[in-house]
């Protein structure tokens, strides 16, 4: 299958590259040092109309596919902003896919349009401190009383909660022991992040300081029944729809970040002279960078395969997860080699490559671990016994 970009996709890439030139690596280096959400970058993307690239036109979006969104996110990653730049708008692009798929017309108008315009920001509240990736064991509860649900529990590693005013949250509405299937009884809500009922604590972490990660302590958060997305008890199935889109976008971001790292390393290798010759003339420098390029391009093909299947509404879980694993490992290798190519200077912040490695490490862990992907492919694709 031919995954070369169409003229329209190349135009998207060129426009995003031009926009990102206003936010050079020095901008992201400062954000990494000082922290604080990159509001001006976010605003520039919103004003360009890009937040709704994969959202329906009738609600203010562009009506394009996840493939086009992946082209966009890859271009952002390739411009030196690293995962901080991508994460600043990541949730807006894919996060409300379950609303698009399962929401009512009223919900779509009320929820999608402000997000597309950049008038609201949202966070995605799934992970909990004691359950990790075992989503069926979530302990956060939502109890209905009349036309209101009351949610209590804890969430962790919730990005952008410091600046978000809404959240997409999954909670158990029926105790697991009363469900025939452990994936039943979980419900999905998109609701206001009311700080009178939600305590938010930022987590000090290794990288991506511009994008906050948080613990959420939720106590009797009132949620109107009108904020329930889809059918009560079917929330696990609903979030899977958005998760495949997320895997595709994360893969695209990884490829973009890795490409930038390889470009920086190759440029440095051509300029740096040791023993009267550029270090790029040495095969010890050449071969790892060539291998990094190959791994990134191979992952890119898997990403486009998954994106194509997603946009055709075909099953794509295996492909999307495989793309995420291949792209995150390729990006990590590329960023590591970029540091090693720079030698001691690679450890210096002013050369930017150390920042890329710290940030891309996140995607070796989240949104799903390498080990769980391998177990899933072994079971679903190879027919081996379930191991978890």
SETOR-712699 format. One line per 8 residues: their letters; for each residue x, y, z of C-alpha. Coordinates in pm, 1 decimal, padded with zeros to 6 digits, always signed. Layout:
SETOR-712699
a = X/Y/Z; ...
end
This chain:
SETOR-712699
xxxxxxxx = +00000.0/+00000.0/+00000.0; +00123.7/+00349.3/-00088.8; +00154.5/+00576.4/+00216.2; +00296.5/+00876.7/+00037.0; +00115.6/+01194.2/+00138.9; -00148.5/+01350.4/-00081.8; -00120.9/+01710.9/-00196.9; -00367.6/+01814.4/+00075.5
xxxxxxxx = -00167.6/+01631.9/+00341.8; +00154.1/+01795.1/+00223.1; -00021.8/+02132.2/+00246.9; -00119.8/+02054.7/+00608.2; +00238.1/+01962.2/+00688.1; +00375.8/+02279.4/+00528.2; +00126.7/+02504.6/+00708.9; +00205.6/+02348.1/+01047.1
xxxxxxxx = +00579.2/+02374.2/+00984.1; +00535.0/+02743.4/+00909.7; +00330.4/+02798.5/+01224.5; +00587.1/+02617.8/+01439.8; +00870.2/+02837.4/+01312.9; +00732.8/+03106.2/+01544.1; +00816.7/+02877.5/+01838.0; +01182.9/+02774.6/+01794.0
xxxxxxxx = +01371.0/+02530.5/+02017.7; +01478.7/+02819.9/+02241.3; +01110.8/+02881.7/+02324.8; +01065.3/+02520.2/+02436.6; +01397.4/+02521.5/+02621.2; +01271.2/+02812.8/+02828.8; +00940.7/+02638.8/+02891.0; +01127.5/+02329.7/+03002.3
xxxxxxxx = +01323.9/+02537.0/+03252.4; +01042.1/+02751.6/+03389.0; +00733.6/+02540.0/+03338.4; +00392.1/+02681.4/+03269.3; +00147.5/+02583.5/+02997.0; +00250.3/+02715.3/+02649.7; -00064.2/+02920.8/+02610.3; +00066.6/+03128.2/+02318.6
xxxxxxxx = +00149.8/+02815.0/+02118.1; -00188.0/+02663.5/+02201.3; -00361.4/+02986.8/+02103.2; -00176.6/+03002.0/+01769.5; -00285.6/+02647.8/+01684.7; -00645.4/+02723.1/+01787.4; -00659.2/+03046.8/+01588.3; -00531.0/+02859.9/+01284.8
xxxxxxxx = -00833.2/+02631.8/+01310.5; -00621.9/+02321.8/+01365.6; -00773.2/+02194.4/+01692.3; -01073.1/+02057.3/+01506.8; -00883.5/+01889.9/+01224.8; -01049.5/+01551.6/+01285.3; -01381.4/+01682.0/+01421.0; -01709.6/+01704.4/+01223.1
xxxxxxxx = -01757.2/+02016.0/+01013.3; -02106.4/+02081.9/+01146.6; -01955.5/+02156.4/+01488.6; -01673.2/+02374.8/+01359.4; -01413.1/+02112.8/+01272.7; -01243.8/+02033.7/+00944.1; -01399.7/+01690.3/+00905.6; -01071.3/+01525.7/+00813.4
xxxxxxxx = -00941.3/+01189.9/+00931.6; -00699.2/+01067.4/+01193.7; -00451.6/+01030.2/+00905.8; -00450.2/+01406.2/+00852.6; -00433.9/+01465.1/+01227.4; -00130.9/+01233.9/+01240.2; +00037.5/+01433.4/+00961.4; -00020.2/+01746.2/+01167.8
xxxxxxxx = +00106.5/+01603.9/+01496.4; +00410.3/+01452.6/+01327.7; +00499.4/+01792.6/+01181.7; +00473.1/+01953.6/+01525.7; +00706.5/+01688.5/+01669.1; +00949.6/+01744.3/+01385.5; +00986.2/+02115.9/+01458.4; +01183.8/+02089.6/+01782.1
xxxxxxxx = +00907.7/+02140.7/+02037.0; +00928.2/+01776.6/+02137.9; +00655.3/+01612.5/+02339.5; +00576.1/+01938.6/+02519.3; +00451.4/+02093.0/+02194.8; +00256.1/+01783.0/+02097.5; +00100.5/+01737.4/+02441.2; -00019.9/+02097.5/+02452.4
xxxxxxxx = -00287.0/+02014.4/+02193.2; -00288.0/+01632.6/+02192.5; -00606.3/+01593.5/+02399.8; -00802.7/+01836.8/+02183.2; -00731.1/+01635.0/+01870.6; -00837.0/+01286.5/+01979.2; -00982.8/+01313.4/+02329.6; -01347.5/+01365.1/+02246.0
xxxxxxxx = -01361.7/+01093.2/+01980.0; -01607.3/+00902.8/+02204.9; -01835.1/+01207.4/+02202.6; -01822.0/+01215.2/+01822.7; -01903.1/+00844.0/+01806.1; -02152.2/+00800.6/+02091.3; -02271.6/+01146.1/+02197.3; -02609.4/+01298.8/+02118.1
xxxxxxxx = -02640.7/+01592.6/+01880.1; -02695.3/+01822.4/+02179.4; -02380.2/+01691.4/+02347.3; -02173.7/+01735.1/+02033.2; -02281.0/+02097.1/+01995.3; -02224.1/+02171.4/+02362.2; -01896.0/+01982.9/+02403.8; -01712.9/+01983.4/+02071.7
xxxxxxxx = -01755.2/+02339.3/+01946.2; -01590.2/+02518.9/+02243.9; -01300.9/+02271.0/+02237.6; -01246.0/+02319.1/+01864.6; -01246.8/+02697.9/+01905.9; -00994.9/+02677.8/+02188.3; -01244.7/+02827.1/+02432.5; -01217.5/+02529.5/+02667.1
xxxxxxxx = -00941.8/+02284.9/+02756.2; -00997.0/+01927.3/+02862.7; -00809.9/+01651.2/+03041.6; -00855.4/+01273.9/+03021.0; -00906.7/+01106.4/+03359.6; -00873.7/+00727.8/+03339.4; -00563.1/+00602.3/+03522.5; -00577.5/+00539.2/+03898.5
xxxxxxxx = -00301.8/+00495.6/+04159.1; -00375.6/+00131.3/+04243.3; -00501.6/-00010.3/+03913.4; -00250.6/+00103.6/+03650.7; -00347.3/-00034.5/+03310.6; -00605.7/-00273.4/+03456.7; -00893.9/-00043.5/+03369.3; -01164.2/-00293.9/+03465.4
xxxxxxxx = -01053.3/-00263.0/+03829.3; -01109.7/+00112.9/+03853.3; -01229.5/+00216.7/+04197.7; -01366.7/+00562.4/+04120.1; -01744.7/+00542.2/+04168.2; -02031.9/+00734.4/+04015.7; -02361.2/+00706.8/+04206.7; -02678.5/+00837.0/+04047.3
xxxxxxxx = -02932.5/+01031.9/+04251.5; -03211.9/+01166.7/+04036.0; -03067.9/+01354.7/+03740.5; -02721.5/+01383.5/+03892.6; -02429.8/+01144.9/+03933.4; -02187.0/+01197.5/+04222.1; -01831.5/+01087.9/+04147.2; -01570.3/+01008.3/+04413.1
xxxxxxxx = -01225.5/+00854.2/+04377.7; -00868.2/+00920.4/+04271.4; -00697.8/+00959.1/+03935.1; -00328.6/+00992.8/+03859.8; -00102.1/+01105.4/+03573.5; -00372.8/+01333.8/+03441.1; -00213.9/+01576.9/+03194.9; -00316.6/+01945.2/+03173.9
xxxxxxxx = -00552.8/+01927.4/+03473.1; -00399.3/+02250.5/+03604.5; -00532.9/+02442.5/+03304.8; -00833.0/+02228.8/+03203.6; -01188.7/+02333.9/+03277.9; -01349.2/+02006.5/+03163.9; -01255.8/+01642.0/+03187.6; -01343.6/+01316.1/+03018.8
xxxxxxxx = -01366.3/+01073.5/+03310.1; -01454.3/+00707.0/+03344.6; -01603.1/+00572.1/+03666.9; -01777.4/+00258.1/+03783.5; -02155.8/+00292.5/+03802.7; -02226.1/-00075.6/+03875.1; -02010.9/-00279.5/+04117.0; -01795.8/-00532.5/+03935.5
xxxxxxxx = -01943.0/-00824.7/+04129.1; -02284.9/-00738.2/+03984.5; -02159.0/-00742.7/+03626.0; -02147.1/-01043.8/+03397.0; -01833.5/-00909.0/+03229.8; -01565.3/-00703.7/+03413.4; -01565.2/-00451.6/+03129.6; -01931.1/-00377.4/+03202.4
xxxxxxxx = -02048.6/-00130.2/+03464.2; -01804.0/+00146.9/+03372.7; -01950.0/+00473.7/+03245.5; -01797.8/+00767.6/+03062.0; -01869.1/+01133.1/+03137.4; -01754.7/+01464.6/+02993.1; -01812.0/+01726.7/+03257.5; -01690.8/+02044.7/+03421.8
xxxxxxxx = -01377.3/+02012.3/+03635.1; -01520.9/+02168.6/+03948.8; -01232.5/+02250.6/+04182.0; -01469.8/+02274.4/+04476.4; -01494.0/+01895.6/+04451.8; -01162.3/+01804.7/+04284.7; -00826.1/+01862.9/+04449.7; -00544.8/+01874.9/+04192.4
xxxxxxxx = -00182.4/+01813.8/+04288.6; +00090.5/+01851.9/+04027.8; +00354.7/+01577.7/+04005.1; +00716.7/+01690.7/+03976.5; +00860.3/+01472.7/+03701.4; +01158.2/+01397.1/+03477.2; +01058.0/+01593.8/+03168.2; +00782.9/+01782.0/+02984.5
xxxxxxxx = +00764.2/+02045.8/+03255.6; +00553.1/+02274.4/+03035.0; +00271.5/+02019.7/+03043.6; +00152.7/+01942.9/+03394.8; +00082.0/+01589.3/+03518.8; -00138.4/+01552.9/+03823.5; -00307.3/+01353.6/+04093.0; -00682.0/+01416.4/+04124.9
xxxxxxxx = -00872.2/+01363.5/+04450.4; -01244.4/+01367.4/+04371.6; -01507.7/+01402.6/+04642.7; -01876.9/+01391.7/+04552.4; -01831.0/+01573.0/+04221.3; -02185.3/+01647.4/+04093.2; -02221.1/+01548.6/+03727.7; -02547.9/+01610.7/+03540.0
xxxxxxxx = -02691.8/+01298.7/+03379.4; -02679.4/+01498.0/+03055.1; -02298.1/+01464.4/+03071.1; -02308.6/+01084.0/+03042.4; -02155.3/+00982.2/+02708.2; -02328.0/+00693.6/+02537.6; -02487.2/+00419.0/+02740.9; -02444.3/+00377.0/+03115.2
xxxxxxxx = -02219.6/+00079.7/+03189.5; -02063.4/+00076.2/+02840.3; -01792.8/+00335.5/+02903.4; -01504.9/+00089.7/+02864.7; -01611.3/+00014.2/+02508.2; -01657.7/+00383.8/+02439.2; -01307.1/+00485.3/+02547.2; -01153.3/+00211.2/+02330.8
xxxxxxxx = -01276.3/+00408.3/+02030.7; -01063.7/+00703.8/+02135.7; -00766.8/+00494.8/+02248.2; -00688.1/+00362.1/+01900.4; -00686.9/+00719.9/+01771.6; -00451.2/+00816.2/+02053.2; -00212.5/+00531.9/+01968.5; -00194.7/+00655.4/+01609.2
xxxxxxxx = -00128.4/+01016.4/+01708.5; +00133.9/+00919.6/+01967.3; +00310.2/+00712.1/+01701.8; +00312.9/+01007.0/+01463.3; +00451.2/+01234.7/+01734.9; +00728.4/+00985.9/+01812.6; +00832.9/+00968.0/+01448.5; +00839.6/+01346.9/+01425.4
xxxxxxxx = +01046.9/+01386.1/+01741.6; +01286.5/+01112.4/+01628.9; +01330.0/+01270.6/+01287.8; +01419.2/+01603.4/+01446.3; +01675.5/+01431.1/+01669.7; +01836.9/+01257.6/+01371.7; +01844.4/+01582.4/+01175.2; +02013.9/+01764.1/+01462.1
xxxxxxxx = +02264.7/+01482.2/+01505.2; +02347.2/+01464.4/+01134.6; +02397.4/+01840.2/+01114.7; +02629.3/+01833.5/+01414.9; +02820.6/+01534.2/+01276.7; +02888.0/+01727.1/+00955.5; +03016.0/+02031.8/+01143.3; +03211.4/+01881.1/+01431.8
xxxxxxxx = +03575.6/+01820.3/+01340.1; +03794.5/+01586.9/+01548.5; +04131.5/+01445.7/+01434.1; +04112.8/+01674.9/+01130.0; +03791.6/+01523.5/+00988.6; +03418.9/+01565.5/+01049.7; +03295.3/+01302.1/+01291.8; +03018.0/+01221.1/+01045.1
xxxxxxxx = +03281.6/+01061.2/+00825.2; +03324.2/+00786.7/+01084.4; +03107.7/+00478.9/+01042.6; +03072.2/+00461.5/+01421.0; +02864.6/+00780.0/+01388.6; +02708.1/+00708.0/+01048.8; +02570.5/+00360.4/+01107.0; +02366.6/+00424.6/+01424.8
xxxxxxxx = +02210.4/+00735.7/+01270.0; +02129.0/+00547.1/+00951.4; +01971.7/+00271.2/+01158.8; +01771.7/+00530.1/+01355.7; +01636.3/+00675.3/+01031.3; +01535.0/+00329.9/+00906.2; +01357.9/+00239.7/+01229.4; +01163.1/+00566.1/+01228.0
xxxxxxxx = +01050.5/+00523.1/+00868.4; +00944.9/+00162.2/+00929.1; +00739.3/+00273.4/+01229.9; +00591.9/+00550.5/+01017.2; +00455.0/+00297.5/+00770.2; +00288.7/+00101.0/+01049.0; +00141.3/+00423.6/+01182.8; -00010.5/+00510.9/+00844.2
xxxxxxxx = -00144.2/+00157.0/+00813.1; -00324.2/+00193.6/+01146.6; -00448.8/+00543.0/+01059.1; -00585.3/+00423.8/+00725.2; -00772.8/+00137.3/+00887.7; -00909.1/+00369.4/+01157.6; -01040.8/+00616.5/+00900.5; -01202.0/+00329.9/+00708.1
xxxxxxxx = -01369.6/+00222.4/+01034.0; -01188.3/-00110.8/+01015.4; -01047.5/-00288.7/+01323.9; -00703.8/-00143.5/+01392.5; -00616.7/-00226.5/+01754.0; -00323.3/-00452.3/+01666.9; -00183.8/-00207.3/+01412.5; -00230.2/+00101.6/+01632.3
xxxxxxxx = -00065.2/-00062.1/+01932.3; +00216.7/-00203.1/+01720.5; +00280.0/+00139.8/+01569.2; +00296.8/+00291.2/+01916.9; +00554.7/+00036.6/+02033.4; +00771.3/+00057.7/+01719.8; +00759.0/+00437.8/+01703.0; +00833.1/+00496.2/+02073.0
xxxxxxxx = +01132.4/+00262.0/+02064.6; +01259.5/+00413.6/+01738.8; +01223.7/+00766.2/+01878.3; +01404.1/+00674.7/+02199.0; +01692.6/+00521.2/+02003.0; +01710.7/+00825.9/+01775.6; +01720.3/+01068.5/+02069.4; +01980.6/+00861.1/+02250.9
xxxxxxxx = +02200.2/+00850.2/+01940.9; +02159.1/+01225.7/+01898.0; +02303.4/+01280.7/+02245.2; +02588.8/+01037.4/+02186.2; +02667.1/+01198.0/+01851.2; +02701.5/+01532.8/+02027.0; +02927.8/+01377.9/+02289.9; +02958.1/+01594.2/+02600.3
xxxxxxxx = +02762.5/+01873.9/+02436.3; +02466.2/+01639.4/+02405.3; +02436.6/+01661.5/+02783.8; +02410.4/+02041.2/+02767.5; +02063.4/+02190.9/+02758.2; +02152.5/+02450.5/+02495.3; +02185.9/+02176.7/+02232.0; +01825.4/+02062.2/+02301.0
xxxxxxxx = +01870.6/+01689.9/+02236.7; +01881.6/+01594.0/+02605.9; +01536.3/+01749.4/+02645.9; +01400.8/+01532.4/+02366.5; +01527.0/+01213.7/+02533.5; +01377.8/+01304.8/+02872.4; +01041.4/+01376.9/+02715.9; +01020.2/+01084.9/+02475.3
xxxxxxxx = +01086.5/+00844.0/+02762.5; +00723.6/+00905.2/+02864.8; +00601.8/+00732.1/+02551.8; +00792.8/+00414.9/+02637.6; +00556.7/+00394.0/+02936.8; +00231.7/+00567.5/+02840.4; -00041.4/+00563.3/+02724.9; +00015.4/+00186.7/+02726.4
xxxxxxxx = +00329.3/-00004.8/+02821.6; +00551.2/-00198.6/+02583.5; +00489.4/-00517.7/+02778.8; +00111.1/-00494.0/+02758.6; +00128.1/-00429.5/+02384.0; +00346.4/-00735.8/+02334.0; +00109.7/-00948.9/+02541.3; -00189.0/-00817.7/+02346.9
xxxxxxxx = -00031.7/-00890.5/+02007.1; +00076.8/-01235.5/+02123.0; -00281.1/-01315.4/+02223.3; -00486.0/-01140.1/+01954.9; -00259.4/-01186.8/+01653.0; -00065.9/-01504.8/+01732.0; -00336.0/-01690.5/+01919.6; -00121.8/-01753.3/+02228.4
xxxx = -00282.4/-01795.2/+02575.4; -00374.9/-01476.3/+02759.9; -00096.1/-01389.9/+03003.9; -00257.6/-01115.4/+03212.6
end
